[in-house]
Amino acid sequence: MRCMSDSHMELRMALRDLCVRYPAEYHRAHDEASTYPDEFISALTDAGWLAAMIPQEFGGSGLGLTEASIIMEEINRNGGNAGHCHGQMYNMSTLLKHGSAEQKQYYLPKIAAGELRLQSMAVTEPTTGTDTTKLKTTAIKKGDKYIINGQKVWISRVQHSDLMILLARTTPLKDVKRKSDGLSVFIVDLHKAIDNGMQFKPIRNMVNHVTNELFFDNLEIPADNLIGTEGKGFKYILDGLNAERTLIAAECIGDAYWFIEKVSSYAKERIVFDRPIGQNQGVQFPIAKAFVNTEAANLMRFEACKRFDNNEDSGAQANMAKMLAADASWEAANACIQFHGGFGFAAEYDVERKFRETRLYQVAPVSTNLILSYVAEHILDLPRSF
């Protein structure tokens, strides 16, 4: 169900061929048991899809954010939840753009081959949230090591990853000219870190999204694990965040099409008062409006991808794509559950599962209100509101 022409249909069909091996029952079972769909993620890895953005010289496909976003979209459009694996896509940006030659040569081939997973990024903290420049986790250099102390929250997939991107403060906030200075990025070997200076505590949540609190107590990591230049990490992380927001937009678009296709099919078959409910404009119009808004969000998604792949500033487009897509998917989700009536709440229809999954993106990875603040300040040149 698309109005637009699609030059990536071969890619989409390959993804659909893989996803059909993991039907709704598979994802529903993992949701009910709160377990991780490792077989599905392994299949994506073995097929090379999670190495899409790794250059060919390192064993990857050498594709761009455009193709990566289609992969994420198709997972959700086919009833899965790309939240189980999207971290590897956007975490890759920080390592690709700012890692040393040695780091890329060591890590990327192993990630591309599926020997290592880079599914986790630790930025958010309990007391700072999205006010990233005020984070309190510190990394103090001592000889050839950095000592990490602090706490993170909402850090996903630690249990199912080998590596983690970590943002920590290396220069105290009081000693920097700009509050975005003095932050540094590190790559952490989770097998060495867990129970050796780092602990994690799972957070039970309404979505089967494996996420945690992290606690650092004198965690030692090699100085060679610093990515880029010390103190410049905030800028490096932004590259990854723009990719993240664009990929989340794609996932929301996949969700929206899933909801629209699901409810359109049901509305043609469900007979009430001797007529299909889809014959009623009260049913038709909300579904049609969600479709229109999804198509519009899709255009912004591809604009953000194009700019990112061309090494142009994509911050505005990534933020707007994420907001438009999250709103469209939520609109489609509400229409879908509403017109399924009571059946929309039955687990066997999968509507309630996908409803819960897509609701997350009104809040994460950046809330709608913060996107509006970004647009007001950085695009419309209005006074900063916070």
Protein Blocks (a to p, Z undefined) as FASTA:
>chain_A
ZZbdcfklmmmmmmmmmmmmmcfklmmmmmmnopacfklmmmmmmnommmmmpcfklopn
opafklmmmmmmmmmmnopafklmmmmmmmmmmmmmmpcfklmmmmmmmmmnopaccfbc
cfbdfklommlmlpcbdcddehjaccdedddehiehklmcfbdcddddfbdfklpfblkg
oiacddddfklmgophpacdddddfbdcdcdddddehiacdfklpghjehilmmmmmmmm
mmmmmmmmmmmmmmmmmmmmmmmmmmmmmcgehiafklpmklmmmmmmmmmmmmmmmmmm
mmmmmmmmnopafklmmmmmmmmmmmmmmmmmmmmmmmnmmmlmpmklommmmmmmmmmm
mmbmbdfklmmmmmmmmmnopacfZZ
